[in-house]
């Protein structure tokens, strides 16, 4: 099929947008349509006719438009591929095809509008500084983790005294604004732990010092940045009735505690050894995540690029689908929570930019994942399961299951590549900071 393609100028085009003029030979298209209809006629079945004996004019009447559309689409696809290959254009996403007005009697003319991948020139990182986080797991970190595990298994017992921080209280409360009840300002048999931050600090402070059976009234002002705009910065009055005060009782670190953590024989030393092994894996993962985050920020800051809108829109759709799935898993009704694409736009743009930059680094410096790297990552992840060997076999049973580990290996290779080119300093990270615990 004869084709013709040429660049044409178009106003207000995006930086990565391109426009190509394409044409398809009418005679060749008609010939292709005739051939397709003849092939179709050999197999088509229609009441009143033997197979293969349906008149050509009936076949054309019923299927001609669809067949022509298919033939034209394939012809345009071939033309487009030939032109972008000849011009060495790296197309991002599918082109938008527009019909052009033309006086030509021999060709059908179109315009293809599409985006291309950006040309990336990697910046010199020799003057960039980075902080390498460090943390050695010792007895103090193991003790801190044991305390966290104890708090996760806390029980509460009623006490006959005034409530203090870390106590759990059960209350009824009733709030008024300008003498009138307001939405969300009432609660019955409401439980919360003082100091956990579940309630506003002014509300908690008013409850501290009260005892079961006591009631009190107090005024408070909502923060100016409060999520409910109609209450932000507003003064209200609460009436609170305290029904119960309970103090926290943590379990002893004994055989029963060890058994509750999965150590069948209740050996506390064995429990601490397992905690240490798990903690070392988690600390390593978090240190790597901190380092990786810094590296990704450096790459974005030092390699600003234009990103194809098509790819960003596609990533927005993917992120929205992930969010929907996550909410469904949490038992939420997605249809009642409409999502806006702009909520995900910044994250999508960042992910697309990083993807393009990383791909260029990997291509230029041969940083693809090595099989041994992937194997080590799979085996490390499997250690947190009861039967690691079975987990490893499961991952290797289907190649697509390894995709996450291959991506992690590539990312690790890029991080190491960056670290050899920047100026690094070391900082020991406090355990609580690394683990995201409140100070």
Secondary structure, DSSP 4 states (H G I P E B T S, - for coil): --EEEEE---TT--TTEEEEEEEEEHHHHHHHHHHHHHHHHHH---TTS-TT-S-HHHHHHHHHHHHHHHHHHHHHHHHHHHHHHHTT--EEEEEEEEE-----SSEEEEEEEEEEPPP--PPP-TT-EEEEEE----HHHHHHHHHHHHHHT-EEEE-SS---TT-EEEEEEEEEETTEEEEEEEEEEEEEETTSSSS-HHHHHHHTT--TT-EEEEEEE--TT-SSTTTTT-EEEEEEEEEEEEEEEPPPSSHHHHHHTT-TT--HHHHHHHHHHHHHHHHHHHHHHHHHHHHHHHHHHHS-----HHHHHHHHHHHHHHHHHHHHHTT--GGGS---GGGGHHHHHHHHHHHHHHHHHHHHHT-PPPHHHHHHHHHHHHTTSS-HHHHHHHHHHSGGGGHHHHHHHHHHHHHHHHHTTSEEEEEEPPHHHHTT---
